[in-house]
Amino acid sequence: MQPRTPLLLCVLLSQVLLLTSAEDLDCTPGFQQKLFHIDQPAQFIEDQAILNLTFNDCKGNNKLHYEVSSPYFKVNHDGSLVALKNISAVGKTLFVHARTPHAEDMAELVIVGGKDIQGSLQVVDSDRPEGSKFRLTGKGVDQEPKGIFRINENTGSVSVTRTLDRETIATYQLFVETTDVNGKTLEGPVPLEVIVIDQNDNRPIFREGPYIGHVMEGSPTGTTVMRMTAFDADDPATDNALLRYNIRQQTPDKPSPNMFYIDPEKGDIVTVVSPALLDRETLENPKYELIIEAQDMAGLDVGLTGTATATIMIDDKNDHPPKFTKKEFQATVEEGAVGVIVNLTVEDKDDPTTGAWRAVYTIINGNPGQSFEIHTNPQTNEGMLSVVKPLDYEISAFHTLLIKVENEDPLVPDVSYGPSSTATVHITVLDVNEGPVFYPDPMMVTRQENISVGSVLLTVNATDPDSLQHQTIRYSVYKDPAGWLNINPINGTVDTTAVLDRESPFVHNSVYAALFLAIDSGNPPATGTGTLLITLEDVNDNAPFIYPTVAEVCDDAKNLSVVILGASDKDLHPNTDPFKFEIHKQAVPDKVWKISKINNTHALVSLLQNLNKANYHLPIMVTDSGKPPMTNVTDLRIQVCSCKNSKVDCNAAGALHFSATSVLLASLFSLACL
């Protein structure tokens, strides 16, 4: 069943009383009277004036607009408050809000004897069947948040049970229907939209802090530094959220109390002083703090405010070149020494934390041998001039360097480096008694080992770098591991005091090393050290020897091979292999033993027949390839053992089988080879 007449919907909403302060003695914007008291009449009569309100914005009241907290009343252009219909109950208080582009204010009307209602609207259906009832549903009634609205089932009056907050829920979609006594729907449901009218109950908030901006020193007037924006939770379609910005305070206030300006609508902070005043080096403090205020109601005095601090840093640019504190620096250094000899000081007015202050030093003249280097001290910015290659007083006692200083960052286009960015350093080299120097070092000679004692190897040569002092030099042995050498202290002649042996443990890779000292006659005397390397040529002075010297063989062995012999020689090739292996036949029968060559260094000893269990000594003669060759005879001890049932028994092998003749011949042969 469709409604036969339209539903008349009205909403009563509470408002907040805003008080304004009067600063102008001649004209105070706002209501001339802000509080009124009237008695509750039996009924407010339609279009009958209740009272007259006087509002003045001191600008002619252009575009004056009134709003009344109850939808049953209005304010005419002449300021008269009238009812829109005959009505009795309107609550205890009415609020009247007046607004122009220049001012706004609130007046309060207290109804003495009025009934307290939180807010209501009346649903009217003139053709509603008798006995029918109204029913209200929707969000805020039977849906969360429940219980905010209720309806008088008989009169259709919709009331608010608690305070509404537009910032939480801005609109409510309700539904009204009529039902019979049994709850059956007769009409509806008809949508009822409740719009919560915004009140200015939220201050602007700066939510994105901290706010830090940077601007380069010397920037043109009008340079944008940063943007400040605030948030207002009120209705953005109303002046309640229309913000205006201004700078409340600047710290410090030098050189001008108005270094910056903020766009009242956008919140952009820009510079307003000349570039000359924005000079970081002349500012009391390169950091400024601005208290920024955001005010709603388009900046009117009645608007709510919020503040935040903006920090603005005046950044440095490289507009000051470094300058030496003096044109000339002096330094002294001992010859032979290395390290820092002088610190060069500079001044720079730029920011010490930037590359516009940090110095870079360069030696541009006077350093052909690259004996000097200069580096920047990161803490002091000083130039640390160092000697990296020892200086020689006898070559040059004075040095003059030309040094320039620049910044890490390039200078701005209109600034350049001047004469103060270069300096001269005069360096005096102090003479020091230096030790004599051997030449060449190391000294090298080649000799055969076993040369006769007293043989002259060489005469060493050491010179004194202190050529201007005319000192004498004496020589001595410093290190001679084998004790083979002697040096003449006056003329430096080196000769032998013992036989040189290439096979000595003090010789490595055929080279013997010794150290000598050269001592001058200075006070105190200075010493130099020289190395002598003697390469020893090999002489065939070592007989070869065999290994092993003991072997075992079974008395019933089918394989009559006894042992493989190897030979070694301490000498070098060609005084070593190929070796010649022989059995000393004068001492041993020919038909028992046999020796066969395997290669240049090894031979095989074998039996020609089985022998009884016993110990045998076989004289082996080995000869090297030297010229003349050297021979050595060594007894090879051979044990003939009993080998039965996988057991070897070499004990009690019986008497030794060799003759006195073999021992005598072996001894004589060894003596003849010495």
Solvent accessible surface area in square Angstrom, and as a share of the most:
residue,aa,sasa,rsa
1,M,140,0.62
2,Q,147,0.65
3,P,52,0.33
4,R,131,0.48
5,T,40,0.23
6,P,128,0.80
7,L,42,0.21
8,L,102,0.51
9,L,70,0.35
10,C,26,0.15
11,V,43,0.25
12,L,17,0.09
13,L,19,0.10
14,S,70,0.45
15,Q,38,0.17
16,V,66,0.38
17,L,63,0.31
18,L,29,0.14
19,L,128,0.64
20,T,36,0.21
21,S,83,0.54
22,A,64,0.49
23,E,146,0.66
24,D,73,0.38
25,L,181,0.90
26,D,141,0.73
27,C,33,0.20
28,T,56,0.33
29,P,51,0.32
30,G,1,0.01
31,F,9,0.04
32,Q,113,0.50
33,Q,96,0.42
34,K,63,0.27
35,L,86,0.43
36,F,26,0.11
37,H,115,0.51
38,I,37,0.19
39,D,106,0.55
40,Q,52,0.23
41,P,49,0.31
42,A,101,0.78
43,Q,81,0.36
44,F,8,0.03
45,I,78,0.40
46,E,86,0.38
47,D,98,0.51
48,Q,104,0.46
49,A,60,0.46
50,I,42,0.21
51,L,27,0.14
52,N,107,0.55
53,L,9,0.04
54,T,81,0.47
55,F,10,0.04
56,N,56,0.29
57,D,3,0.02
58,C,44,0.26
59,K,133,0.57
60,G,67,0.65
61,N,45,0.23
62,N,93,0.48
63,K,154,0.65
64,L,43,0.21
65,H,103,0.46
66,Y,31,0.12
67,E,77,0.34
68,V,29,0.17
69,S,15,0.10
70,S,1,0.01
71,P,42,0.27
72,Y,19,0.07
73,F,8,0.03
74,K,87,0.37
75,V,18,0.10
76,N,48,0.25
77,H,181,0.81
78,D,112,0.58
79,G,1,0.01
80,S,9,0.06
81,L,1,0.00
82,V,6,0.03
83,A,0,0.00
84,L,76,0.38
85,K,82,0.35
86,N,74,0.38
87,I,24,0.12
88,S,55,0.35
89,A,54,0.42
90,V,6,0.03
91,G,3,0.03
92,K,103,0.44
93,T,46,0.27
94,L,2,0.01
95,F,38,0.16
96,V,3,0.02
97,H,21,0.09
98,A,0,0.00
99,R,65,0.24
100,T,4,0.02
101,P,78,0.49
102,H,94,0.42
103,A,10,0.08
104,E,3,0.01
105,D,1,0.01
106,M,5,0.02
107,A,1,0.01
108,E,38,0.17
109,L,4,0.02
110,V,39,0.23
111,I,3,0.02
112,V,76,0.44
113,G,65,0.63
114,G,7,0.07
115,K,151,0.64
116,D,107,0.55
117,I,67,0.34
118,Q,116,0.51
119,G,3,0.03
120,S,22,0.14
121,L,6,0.03
122,Q,59,0.26
123,V,2,0.01
124,V,64,0.37
125,D,17,0.09
126,S,90,0.58
127,D,62,0.32
128,R,70,0.26
129,P,50,0.32
130,E,179,0.80
131,G,46,0.45
132,S,5,0.03
133,K,72,0.31
134,F,10,0.04
135,R,94,0.34
136,L,12,0.06
137,T,39,0.23
138,G,3,0.03
139,K,85,0.36
140,G,0,0.00
141,V,28,0.16
142,D,74,0.38
143,Q,101,0.45
144,E,121,0.54
145,P,39,0.24
146,K,113,0.48
147,G,37,0.35
148,I,10,0.05
149,F,6,0.02
150,R,158,0.58
151,I,32,0.16
152,N,69,0.36
153,E,78,0.35
154,N,91,0.47
155,T,71,0.41
156,G,0,0.00
157,S,29,0.19
158,V,2,0.01
159,S,27,0.17
160,V,17,0.10
161,T,35,0.20
162,R,113,0.41
163,T,125,0.73
164,L,33,0.16
165,D,66,0.34
166,R,37,0.14
167,E,58,0.26
168,T,103,0.60
169,I,28,0.14
170,A,41,0.32
171,T,64,0.37
172,Y,7,0.03
173,Q,83,0.37
174,L,0,0.00
175,F,76,0.32
176,V,5,0.03
177,E,20,0.09
178,T,6,0.03
179,T,7,0.04
180,D,35,0.18
181,V,115,0.66
182,N,135,0.69
183,G,33,0.32
184,K,143,0.61
185,T,56,0.33
186,L,45,0.22
187,E,8,0.03
188,G,28,0.27
189,P,82,0.51
190,V,38,0.22
191,P,78,0.49
192,L,2,0.01
193,E,90,0.41
194,V,1,0.01
195,I,99,0.50
196,V,10,0.06
197,I,97,0.49
198,D,14,0.07
199,Q,37,0.16
200,N,12,0.06
201,D,79,0.41
202,N,37,0.19
203,R,139,0.51
204,P,4,0.02
205,I,97,0.49
206,F,25,0.11
207,R,158,0.58
208,E,124,0.56
209,G,44,0.43
210,P,121,0.76
211,Y,21,0.08
212,I,100,0.51
213,G,4,0.03
214,H,105,0.47
215,V,6,0.03
216,M,92,0.41
217,E,3,0.01
218,G,25,0.24
219,S,12,0.08
220,P,92,0.58
221,T,80,0.46
222,G,44,0.43
223,T,40,0.23
224,T,83,0.48
225,V,18,0.10
226,M,26,0.11
227,R,137,0.50
228,M,0,0.00
229,T,56,0.32
230,A,19,0.15
231,F,85,0.35
232,D,13,0.07
233,A,35,0.27
234,D,2,0.01
235,D,34,0.18
236,P,117,0.74
237,A,95,0.73
238,T,47,0.27
239,D,43,0.22
240,N,11,0.06
241,A,19,0.15
242,L,71,0.36
243,L,20,0.10
244,R,60,0.22
245,Y,14,0.05
246,N,57,0.29
247,I,47,0.24
248,R,145,0.53
249,Q,97,0.43
250,Q,20,0.09
251,T,68,0.40
252,P,23,0.14
253,D,70,0.36
254,K,111,0.47
255,P,63,0.40
256,S,22,0.14
257,P,85,0.53
258,N,103,0.53
259,M,0,0.00
260,F,9,0.04
261,Y,109,0.41
262,I,6,0.03
263,D,40,0.21
264,P,53,0.33
265,E,115,0.51
266,K,120,0.51
267,G,0,0.00
268,D,24,0.12
269,I,0,0.00
270,V,28,0.16
271,T,0,0.00
272,V,60,0.34
273,V,11,0.06
274,S,53,0.34
275,P,58,0.37
276,A,85,0.66
277,L,76,0.38
278,L,0,0.00
279,D,36,0.19
280,R,35,0.13
281,E,40,0.18
282,T,104,0.61
283,L,19,0.09
284,E,132,0.59
285,N,60,0.31
286,P,44,0.28
287,K,79,0.34
288,Y,1,0.00
289,E,73,0.33
290,L,1,0.00
291,I,60,0.31
292,I,0,0.00
293,E,15,0.07
294,A,0,0.00
295,Q,26,0.11
296,D,0,0.00
297,M,1,0.00
298,A,33,0.26
299,G,28,0.27
300,L,33,0.16
301,D,122,0.63
302,V,15,0.08
303,G,8,0.08
304,L,35,0.18
305,T,38,0.22
306,G,13,0.13
307,T,76,0.44
308,A,19,0.14
309,T,66,0.38
310,A,0,0.00
311,T,24,0.14
312,I,0,0.00
313,M,56,0.25
314,I,5,0.02
315,D,45,0.23
316,D,18,0.09
317,K,63,0.27
318,N,7,0.03
319,D,30,0.16
320,H,44,0.20
321,P,22,0.14
322,P,0,0.00
323,K,103,0.44
324,F,14,0.06
325,T,67,0.39
326,K,111,0.47
327,K,109,0.46
328,E,95,0.43
329,F,7,0.03
330,Q,121,0.54
331,A,9,0.07
332,T,87,0.51
333,V,13,0.07
334,E,93,0.42
335,E,8,0.03
336,G,45,0.44
337,A,40,0.31
338,V,92,0.53
339,G,32,0.31
340,V,84,0.48
341,I,33,0.17
342,V,25,0.14
343,N,71,0.37
344,L,0,0.00
345,T,44,0.26
346,V,22,0.13
347,E,117,0.53
348,D,20,0.11
349,K,141,0.60
350,D,2,0.01
351,D,31,0.16
352,P,78,0.49
353,T,108,0.63
354,T,39,0.23
355,G,6,0.05
356,A,3,0.03
357,W,41,0.14
358,R,91,0.33
359,A,3,0.02
360,V,67,0.38
361,Y,16,0.06
362,T,56,0.33
363,I,33,0.17
364,I,80,0.40
365,N,95,0.49
366,G,26,0.25
367,N,21,0.11
368,P,129,0.81
369,G,43,0.41
370,Q,110,0.49
371,S,20,0.13
372,F,5,0.02
373,E,79,0.36
374,I,20,0.10
375,H,101,0.45
376,T,42,0.24
377,N,34,0.17
378,P,101,0.63
379,Q,146,0.65
380,T,71,0.41
381,N,5,0.03
382,E,41,0.18
383,G,0,0.00
384,M,52,0.23
385,L,0,0.00
386,S,15,0.09
387,V,1,0.01
388,V,61,0.35
389,K,105,0.45
390,P,85,0.53
391,L,12,0.06
392,D,45,0.23
393,Y,63,0.24
394,E,43,0.19
395,I,146,0.74
396,S,37,0.24
397,A,26,0.20
398,F,143,0.60
399,H,46,0.20
400,T,74,0.43
401,L,0,0.00
402,L,62,0.31
403,I,0,0.00
404,K,64,0.27
405,V,1,0.00
406,E,61,0.27
407,N,12,0.06
408,E,94,0.42
409,D,58,0.30
410,P,115,0.73
411,L,28,0.14
412,V,26,0.15
413,P,142,0.89
414,D,128,0.66
415,V,39,0.22
416,S,86,0.55
417,Y,75,0.28
418,G,34,0.33
419,P,114,0.71
420,S,44,0.28
421,S,4,0.02
422,T,41,0.24
423,A,1,0.01
424,T,30,0.17
425,V,0,0.00
426,H,60,0.27
427,I,2,0.01
428,T,43,0.25
429,V,2,0.01
430,L,82,0.41
431,D,57,0.30
432,V,51,0.29
433,N,40,0.21
434,E,46,0.21
435,G,21,0.20
436,P,4,0.02
437,V,82,0.47
438,F,6,0.03
439,Y,159,0.60
440,P,74,0.46
441,D,77,0.40
442,P,58,0.37
443,M,4,0.02
444,M,140,0.63
445,V,20,0.12
446,T,68,0.39
447,R,79,0.29
448,Q,95,0.42
449,E,3,0.01
450,N,60,0.31
451,I,36,0.18
452,S,81,0.52
453,V,86,0.50
454,G,42,0.41
455,S,28,0.18
456,V,88,0.50
457,L,4,0.02
458,L,36,0.18
459,T,79,0.46
460,V,6,0.03
461,N,78,0.40
462,A,8,0.06
463,T,76,0.44
464,D,23,0.12
465,P,37,0.24
466,D,1,0.00
467,S,70,0.45
468,L,123,0.61
469,Q,72,0.32
470,H,165,0.73
471,Q,34,0.15
472,T,96,0.56
473,I,34,0.17
474,R,130,0.47
475,Y,21,0.08
476,S,40,0.26
477,V,55,0.32
478,Y,111,0.42
479,K,109,0.46
480,D,29,0.15
481,P,74,0.47
482,A,27,0.21
483,G,45,0.43
484,W,20,0.07
485,L,13,0.07
486,N,70,0.36
487,I,11,0.05
488,N,56,0.29
489,P,54,0.34
490,I,114,0.58
491,N,81,0.42
492,G,0,0.00
493,T,31,0.18
494,V,0,0.00
495,D,36,0.19
496,T,3,0.02
497,T,68,0.40
498,A,32,0.25
499,V,75,0.43
500,L,1,0.00
501,D,50,0.26
502,R,25,0.09
503,E,40,0.18
504,S,14,0.09
505,P,112,0.71
506,F,95,0.40
507,V,15,0.08
508,H,129,0.57
509,N,148,0.76
510,S,21,0.14
511,V,48,0.28
512,Y,0,0.00
513,A,49,0.38
514,A,1,0.01
515,L,43,0.21
516,F,0,0.00
517,L,34,0.17
518,A,0,0.00
519,I,58,0.30
520,D,6,0.03
521,S,68,0.44
522,G,13,0.13
523,N,151,0.78
524,P,102,0.64
525,P,83,0.52
526,A,16,0.13
527,T,71,0.41
528,G,9,0.08
529,T,68,0.40
530,G,0,0.00
531,T,35,0.20
532,L,0,0.00
533,L,47,0.23
534,I,1,0.00
535,T,53,0.31
536,L,4,0.02
537,E,83,0.37
538,D,30,0.15
539,V,48,0.27
540,N,22,0.11
541,D,49,0.25
542,N,32,0.16
543,A,36,0.28
544,P,0,0.00
545,F,89,0.37
546,I,7,0.04
547,Y,102,0.39
548,P,59,0.37
549,T,61,0.35
550,V,77,0.44
551,A,10,0.08
552,E,101,0.45
553,V,13,0.07
554,C,38,0.23
555,D,38,0.20
556,D,86,0.45
557,A,21,0.17
558,K,203,0.86
559,N,109,0.56
560,L,47,0.23
561,S,47,0.31
562,V,18,0.10
563,V,23,0.13
564,I,98,0.50
565,L,0,0.00
566,G,1,0.01
567,A,6,0.05
568,S,42,0.27
569,D,19,0.10
570,K,130,0.55
571,D,7,0.04
572,L,79,0.39
573,H,135,0.60
574,P,86,0.54
575,N,20,0.10
576,T,14,0.08
577,D,40,0.21
578,P,63,0.39
579,F,10,0.04
580,K,117,0.50
581,F,22,0.09
582,E,54,0.24
583,I,17,0.09
584,H,17,0.07
585,K,144,0.61
586,Q,135,0.60
587,A,22,0.17
588,V,17,0.10
589,P,94,0.59
590,D,97,0.50
591,K,166,0.70
592,V,25,0.14
593,W,21,0.07
594,K,105,0.45
595,I,35,0.18
596,S,41,0.27
597,K,132,0.56
598,I,86,0.44
599,N,72,0.37
600,N,71,0.36
601,T,39,0.23
602,H,55,0.24
603,A,0,0.00
604,L,50,0.25
605,V,0,0.00
606,S,17,0.11
607,L,7,0.03
608,L,87,0.43
609,Q,92,0.41
610,N,72,0.37
611,L,24,0.12
612,N,126,0.64
613,K,58,0.25
614,A,3,0.02
615,N,22,0.11
616,Y,21,0.08
617,H,48,0.21
618,L,1,0.00
619,P,3,0.02
620,I,0,0.00
621,M,28,0.12
622,V,0,0.00
623,T,22,0.13
624,D,7,0.04
625,S,40,0.26
626,G,3,0.03
627,K,192,0.81
628,P,111,0.70
629,P,79,0.50
630,M,33,0.15
631,T,17,0.10
632,N,38,0.20
633,V,16,0.09
634,T,32,0.18
635,D,67,0.35
636,L,0,0.00
637,R,91,0.33
638,I,0,0.00
639,Q,27,0.12
640,V,0,0.00
641,C,1,0.00
642,S,23,0.15
643,C,26,0.16
644,K,143,0.60
645,N,141,0.72
646,S,124,0.80
647,K,150,0.64
648,V,93,0.54
649,D,64,0.33
650,C,26,0.16
651,N,119,0.61
652,A,101,0.79
653,A,5,0.04
654,G,49,0.47
655,A,79,0.61
656,L,87,0.43
657,H,104,0.47
658,F,93,0.39
659,S,52,0.33
660,A,87,0.67
661,T,75,0.44
662,S,11,0.07
663,V,74,0.42
664,L,107,0.53
665,L,45,0.23
666,A,18,0.14
667,S,54,0.35
668,L,95,0.47
669,F,71,0.29
670,S,42,0.27
671,L,117,0.58
672,A,85,0.66
673,C,36,0.22
674,L,175,0.87
